[in-house]
Amino acid sequence: MQELELSVVIPVKNEAGNTGPLAAEIHAALKGRLAFEIIFIDDGSIDATHGELAALAAADPQVRVIRHRQSCGQSQATISGVASAKGMWIATLDGDGQNDPADIAKLLGERDKLGGEAQRTLFLGRRGARRDSAARLLASRIANGVRGALLQDHTPDSGCGIKLIRRDLFLELPRFNALHRFMPALVIRAGGQVMSVPVNHRPRTRGVSKYGIVQRGLIGIVDLLGVFWLLRRNTLPR
């Protein structure tokens, strides 16, 4: 398997109309900068998403598509994409178009400045002017506050979908359904570090969110306690 420098991994579910424009923006952001591929993981879509992705992959040799016939959730979709990736580095984006692909280049620039320390660093977007509803903003603020106090991950915006990480470091992390929301704490648990980078955040122009605030909050409490237990039961060698 030939190794590229970067794989852009994008979980999608029922995002018809979003995938083509997103791929075009990724090409515009990265063309000529480095060798890359784009991996879409169709996580059990029941709309026209899979057909659009199949057509996109047929027309663009840098696009690959993985399909989950039943939805497994965003974390498992991301894991499937990383497991299949050919890149040394992984960039993740949400499939709804709210993350700006141009910010991948910003994360790569921070990586390049860091030198050798970048190998064990998670570069994570920090959204400034959030383009979400007031209810979602409040829920995110509360979740970030509780998570930060309990896990001490020193990360102001753990839920931001745009991230950059070495593939081998990602594969060291424990796998579970909420992995994508707790990556900063888990990278620190693995002996790494986290760098938050200011990024753009855009309003959703197509489709709807795939989860409810209450449902996510209730499940998140259980996940948070599980990650807290993992951190407490971990001792790194010196």
C-alpha positions in Angstrom: 0.0 0.0 0.0 1.6 3.3 -1.1 1.7 5.8 1.7 0.6 9.4 1.1 1.3 12.3 3.3 -2.4 13.1 4.1 -5.7 11.3 4.1 -8.8 13.5 4.6 -11.4 11.4 6.4 -15.0 12.5 6.3 -17.9 10.6 7.9 -21.3 11.4 6.3 -24.8 10.3 6.9 -27.6 11.6 4.7 -25.6 14.5 3.4 -26.8 14.5 -0.2 -25.8 17.7 -1.9 -22.9 18.4 0.5 -20.3 15.8 -0.6 -19.4 17.2 -4.1 -18.9 20.8 -3.0 -16.9 19.6 0.0 -14.5 17.5 -2.1 -14.1 20.5 -4.5 -13.1 22.8 -1.5 -10.6 20.2 -0.3 -9.0 20.1 -3.7 -8.8 23.9 -3.7 -7.3 24.0 -0.3 -4.6 21.3 -0.8 -3.8 21.1 -4.5 -0.1 21.5 -5.1 0.7 21.5 -1.4 1.1 17.8 -0.7 0.0 14.3 -1.9 -3.5 13.5 -0.4 -6.6 11.4 -0.7 -10.2 12.0 0.3 -12.0 9.2 2.1 -15.8 9.5 2.6 -17.4 7.0 4.9 -21.1 6.7 4.1 -22.5 5.7 7.5 -25.8 4.1 6.6 -27.3 6.9 4.5 -30.8 6.4 3.2 -31.0 9.4 0.9 -29.0 10.0 -2.3 -25.6 10.3 -0.6 -24.2 6.9 -1.6 -25.1 7.5 -5.3 -23.5 10.9 -5.2 -20.4 9.5 -3.6 -20.1 6.6 -6.1 -20.3 9.1 -9.0 -17.7 11.4 -7.3 -15.3 8.5 -6.8 -15.7 7.4 -10.4 -14.8 10.9 -11.6 -12.0 11.7 -9.1 -9.2 9.2 -8.5 -8.3 10.9 -5.2 -11.7 10.1 -3.7 -12.4 6.8 -2.1 -15.7 5.7 -0.5 -16.4 3.3 2.3 -19.9 2.2 3.0 -21.6 1.1 6.3 -24.9 -0.4 5.3 -26.1 0.3 8.8 -25.3 3.4 10.7 -22.5 2.8 13.3 -22.0 6.4 14.5 -19.5 9.1 13.7 -16.6 7.6 15.7 -16.8 4.2 14.1 -17.1 5.8 10.7 -14.0 7.8 11.4 -12.2 4.6 12.6 -13.1 2.8 9.4 -11.7 5.7 7.4 -8.5 5.8 9.3 -8.0 2.1 9.2 -8.3 2.2 5.4 -6.2 5.4 5.0 -2.9 5.4 3.1 -1.7 8.7 4.6 0.8 9.2 7.3 -1.3 12.0 8.6 -5.1 12.2 9.1 -7.3 15.2 8.8 -10.9 14.9 9.8 -13.9 17.0 8.8 -17.6 16.9 9.5 -19.6 16.1 6.5 -22.1 18.9 6.9 -20.0 21.7 5.4 -19.7 23.7 8.6 -15.9 23.1 8.8 -13.9 25.1 6.3 -11.5 22.8 4.3 -9.2 25.8 3.9 -8.4 25.4 7.6 -6.7 22.1 6.9 -3.8 24.1 5.5 -3.8 26.2 8.7 -3.4 23.0 10.8 -0.7 21.7 8.5 1.1 25.0 8.9 1.1 24.7 12.7 2.3 21.1 12.3 5.3 22.3 10.2 6.2 25.0 12.8 6.3 22.4 15.6 8.9 20.2 14.1 9.5 16.8 15.7 7.0 17.4 18.5 4.2 17.3 15.9 4.5 13.5 15.7 2.7 13.2 19.1 0.4 16.2 18.8 -3.3 16.5 18.0 -4.0 19.7 16.1 -7.6 20.6 16.9 -9.7 23.4 15.5 -11.1 26.0 17.9 -14.3 27.6 16.5 -14.6 31.3 17.1 -17.9 32.7 15.9 -20.0 29.5 16.0 -22.8 29.4 13.4 -25.2 27.2 15.5 -28.5 27.7 17.3 -28.5 29.3 20.8 -29.6 25.9 22.3 -26.7 24.1 20.7 -24.2 26.7 21.7 -25.4 26.5 25.3 -25.2 22.7 25.3 -21.7 22.9 23.9 -20.5 25.4 26.4 -21.9 23.3 29.3 -20.4 20.1 27.9 -17.0 21.7 27.3 -17.0 23.1 30.9 -17.9 19.8 32.5 -15.5 17.7 30.4 -12.6 20.1 30.9 -13.1 20.1 34.7 -13.3 16.3 34.9 -10.7 15.3 32.3 -8.3 18.2 32.6 -7.6 18.1 28.8 -7.1 21.9 28.6 -9.1 22.0 25.4 -11.7 24.8 24.8 -13.5 23.2 21.9 -13.2 19.4 22.1 -16.2 18.9 19.8 -14.7 20.7 16.7 -14.8 18.3 13.8 -11.6 19.5 12.1 -8.5 17.8 13.4 -5.0 16.8 12.3 -3.2 13.8 13.8 -0.6 11.2 12.8 -2.3 8.0 11.7 -0.2 5.8 14.0 -1.1 8.0 17.0 -4.8 7.8 16.2 -4.5 4.0 16.0 -3.1 3.9 19.6 -6.3 5.4 21.0 -9.0 3.2 22.5 -11.9 2.6 20.2 -15.5 3.3 21.3 -18.5 5.1 20.0 -17.7 8.6 21.4 -14.0 8.6 20.5 -14.2 11.6 18.3 -15.5 13.8 21.2 -12.7 12.8 23.7 -9.6 12.7 21.5 -7.8 15.5 23.3 -7.9 13.6 26.7 -7.1 10.3 25.0 -4.1 11.8 23.2 -2.8 13.2 26.4 -3.4 9.8 28.0 -1.2 8.3 25.3 1.7 10.7 26.2 0.9 13.2 23.5 -0.1 16.9 23.5 -2.9 19.0 22.1 -2.7 22.3 20.2 -5.9 24.3 19.6 -5.9 26.3 16.4 -8.5 29.1 15.6 -10.6 28.0 12.7 -13.6 29.2 10.7 -17.1 27.9 11.3 -19.9 28.2 8.7 -23.7 27.8 8.9 -25.2 24.6 7.6 -26.8 25.3 4.2 -28.1 21.8 3.4 -29.6 18.9 5.5 -30.1 18.7 9.2 -28.2 17.6 12.2 -28.2 13.8 12.8 -28.5 13.9 16.6 -30.6 15.7 19.3 -29.1 17.8 22.1 -30.8 15.8 24.9 -29.9 12.4 23.5 -26.3 13.4 23.0 -26.2 14.9 26.5 -27.5 11.8 28.2 -25.2 9.4 26.3 -22.3 11.9 26.8 -22.5 11.6 30.6 -21.9 7.8 30.4 -19.1 8.3 27.9 -17.5 11.0 30.1 -17.4 8.8 33.1 -15.9 6.0 31.1 -13.1 8.2 29.8 -12.5 9.5 33.3 -12.1 5.9 34.5 -9.6 5.2 31.6 -7.5 8.2 32.6 -7.5 7.2 36.3 -6.4 3.7 35.4 -3.5 4.7 33.2 0.1 5.1 34.2 2.7 6.1 31.6 6.2 4.7 31.9 9.0 7.2 32.7 
